[in-house]
Amino acid sequence: MDATRERLAGRRERGSEAPSISEDRGLALLCPGDLNIYSVGISTAGVGEARMARADPRRRVIATTVDPHGGAVARSFVAGEGLSGQIDVRIEDVRRTLPHPDEAFDFVYSRLALHYLTPVDLDRALRELRRVLRDERRLFCVVRSVAGMGVDSHTVRYDAASHATIGVRPDGSTVRAERYLQTNASIVGHVERAGFVVESVADYDEVLFADFERRLAPGPDHVIEVVAHRPG
Ligand SMILES: C[S@@+](CC[C@H](N)C(=O)[O-])C[C@H]1O[C@@H](n2cnc3c(N)ncnc32)[C@H](O)[C@@H]1O
């Protein structure tokens, strides 16, 4: 157990100790030279970002959200961990021009945030993330997959008017997910269109967190993970 997880032991009964497959996989990709990290969409208290910071005291993490309440929860957790000097929790919208210079970051981490965007916003956001990433440095992104909807994949469509992904179950009933859920091909297409080189794509079941305390959802969802880099 790393130090951050140990410090959370007092909150174990509330679920905050719960591990995350995709968070672990993203953190495992960090290299010793990755000192400036941009994390898009902080919400489950900032535990992942705290683990990044603890692994190297020289590391600086800018962690963003569009949710002021989530930002306040994360800021308070970060302060309690004594990591405010390393982790800057900010309200920033990845759909907008980011207030950071070109090539400001060594690693972009985005776990379960980019499927909140429409296709047009997703393309724009990924172009911005490429702009702020240094050459040859990595983007790690995890999005929810249409495979978690329990529908026939050929029935799935994105409805722009309601910003929902809609599919039909084998029994004929309709399922709606209020996000732009992805297939492996669709998220790879977005990442490549933004100018990244995709290194790997993986999809797997993961029981996601249901709240800031990292309480687990009742059952598994299906996620897609893309690792890519900005070519030099
Ligand atoms: C499910 S949570 C992400 C979980 C977190 N990354 C983790 O690993 O536990 C989704 C987050 O994305 C954020 N988000 C949604 N739209 C966003 C946007 N346009 N810009 C920045 N963050 C956004 C939400 O505010 C929320 O913090």
The ligand as an ORCA input file, in Angstrom:
! r2SCAN-3c Opt
* xyz 0 1
  C     -16.277     10.711    -13.297
  S     -15.419     12.127    -12.899
  C     -13.706     11.760    -13.178
  C     -13.081     10.897    -12.145
  C     -11.647     11.156    -11.806
  N     -10.821     11.558    -12.935
  C     -11.142      9.878    -11.204
  O     -10.259      9.257    -11.793
  O     -11.655      9.488    -10.173
  C     -15.663     13.242    -14.220
  C     -14.979     14.570    -13.991
  O     -14.881     15.233    -15.242
  C     -15.171     16.589    -15.006
  N     -15.551     17.239    -16.257
  C     -16.689     17.082    -16.983
  N     -16.675     17.908    -18.031
  C     -15.509     18.602    -17.970
  C     -14.926     19.637    -18.752
  N     -15.564     20.119    -19.819
  N     -13.720     20.140    -18.383
  C     -13.082     19.669    -17.286
  N     -13.585     18.690    -16.507
  C     -14.784     18.175    -16.839
  C     -16.291     16.543    -13.984
  O     -16.448     17.791    -13.354
  C     -15.733     15.479    -13.052
  O     -14.820     16.048    -12.159
*
